Amino acid sequence: MANVNTLTLPAESAEWSLPSRRKVGVIGLITTESALFTIFVTAYLFYLGKSATGPYPHQVLDLPILATICLLSSSLTVVLAERAFRRGNTGGFQLWWFITILLAVVFLSSTAFEWRRLIFTDHLTISTNLFGTTYYSLVGLHASHVIVGLVLLVLVLLLSLRGSVTRAHAERVEMLSWYWHFVDAIWVIVFTVVYVIGR
């Protein structure tokens, strides 16, 4: 007579493993950085309209339409690069990755030109008034994250051109892609707060 008390578990239930350390690390990084940006956005909104002297946002800020289009488009190009990489299409990966880098450079160049105009033409510096302090802090924090991402993108491209990036590095490429999407998503918030609500 068969033992009815014997319990047999499906093989699938026994094959559990810890989540990827890289993914957990990047999620932790994004969560922490999101909290940091929340503080800066809150400060910007809190001090909005409280500057005793000019210049004021509506006097000096222009909508950075081209820069925004470039940065948001880079989310699409990095996805296309990642897909090409997973398919083993090295040439396609390098092309889309390079286009992502170009779009990031255009965005940063636009920010640099804007800051140059604000500082030398409109005489708005970080110490001019509350608007200047919160504006440069928030937009500068985002720009610093774009610079970090850009350095990593360039490094991966150079290593790929040397043949040092293989399919074994797929998860690392994916994690960098996650970071880049985070940078783009944060820009949507910064753009809305600074250039739409703040004007």
Secondary structure, DSSP 8 states (H G I E B T S, - for coil): ---TT-----GGGG------HHHHHHHHHHHHHHHHHHHHHHHHHHHTT--SSS--HHHH----HHHHHHHHHHHHHHHHHHHHHHTT-HHHHHHHHHHHHHHHHHHHHHHHHHHHHHHHTS---TTTSHHHHHHHHHHHHHHHHHHHHHHHHHHHHHHHHTT---GGGHHHHHHHHHHHHHHHHHHHHHIIIIIII--
